[in-house]
């Protein structure tokens, strides 16, 4: 969201966005609970195993990523193409 990146978002807008985010999280959790109620115990166990595997892969991926913290401001403009030599 451009206004948030630029710091032009108002406190009122920020509160509304937080409320929307929370509503979405609650809806997602309700759907998750409905799905779990349909699954068999074996399927729930498989789902939990997959979730744990995904978490391990995510942690490994994060360990392998270089730090992306910079002091440079970000822009929406793509970087200029570098000339190639043949």
LINJOPE-V801464 format. One record per residue. N is the residue number from 0. RES is the residue in one small letter. OMEGA is omega in whole degrees, -180 to 180 (* if undefined). NEAR is the number of other C-alpha atoms within 10 Angstrom. Layout:
BEGIN
n | res | omega | near
N | RES | OMEGA | NEAR
N | RES | OMEGA | NEAR
END
This chain:
BEGIN
n | res | omega | near
0 | x | -175 | 6
1 | x | -178 | 9
2 | x | 180 | 10
3 | x | 179 | 11
4 | x | -178 | 11
5 | x | -178 | 8
6 | x | -179 | 8
7 | x | -180 | 10
8 | x | -178 | 13
9 | x | 178 | 11
10 | x | 179 | 9
11 | x | 178 | 9
12 | x | 179 | 13
13 | x | 178 | 12
14 | x | 178 | 11
15 | x | 179 | 12
16 | x | 177 | 12
17 | x | 179 | 12
18 | x | 178 | 12
19 | x | 180 | 12
20 | x | -180 | 11
21 | x | 178 | 12
22 | x | 179 | 12
23 | x | 179 | 12
24 | x | 180 | 11
25 | x | 178 | 12
26 | x | 180 | 11
27 | x | 179 | 12
28 | x | 179 | 12
29 | x | 178 | 12
30 | x | 179 | 11
31 | x | 179 | 11
32 | x | 178 | 11
33 | x | 179 | 11
34 | x | 180 | 11
35 | x | 179 | 14
36 | x | -180 | 11
37 | x | -174 | 10
38 | x | 174 | 12
39 | x | 177 | 10
40 | x | 179 | 11
41 | x | 179 | 9
42 | x | 177 | 12
43 | x | 179 | 15
44 | x | 178 | 12
45 | x | 179 | 12
46 | x | 179 | 14
47 | x | 177 | 12
48 | x | 179 | 12
49 | x | 179 | 12
50 | x | 179 | 12
51 | x | 177 | 12
52 | x | 180 | 12
53 | x | 179 | 12
54 | x | 178 | 12
55 | x | 179 | 12
56 | x | 179 | 12
57 | x | 179 | 12
58 | x | 178 | 11
59 | x | 180 | 11
60 | x | -180 | 10
61 | x | 179 | 11
62 | x | -177 | 10
63 | x | -178 | 9
64 | x | 175 | 8
65 | x | 178 | 7
66 | x | -179 | 8
67 | x | -180 | 6
68 | x | 177 | 6
69 | x | 176 | 7
70 | x | -178 | 6
71 | x | 175 | 6
72 | x | 178 | 6
73 | x | 177 | 8
74 | x | 178 | 8
75 | x | -178 | 6
76 | x | 177 | 6
77 | x | 179 | 6
78 | x | 180 | 7
79 | x | 179 | 6
80 | x | 178 | 6
81 | x | 178 | 6
82 | x | 179 | 6
83 | x | 177 | 5
84 | x | -179 | 4
85 | x | * | 3
END
